[in-house]
């Protein structure tokens, strides 16, 4: 696990890196399920789970980093609805975890 522990108010850079990595992992997991000739038509929804220190209120900013990554990778196909959720902890002590739902063409 590369990024663990809570997001700190004074270190949003770590949250950016963690969100981008988690989003890349989620995207690669979707791509791994595609059959030959299939492609991602669009990302439908993204849920961003964030473990943060008490008082952190910028969960949506962490989700912005993941949205930014999807747009870089998929252009307009990466534009989706999303939800950012603050949680007490995640498996393996992860800082950020991302779930995406994609349509396939």
Secondary structure, 3 states (H helix, E strand, C coil): CCCECCECCCCHHHHHHHHHHHHHHHHHHHHHCCCCCCCEEEEEEEEEEEEECCCCCCHHHHHHHHHHHHHHHHHHHHCCEEEEEEECCCHHHECEEEEEEEEEC
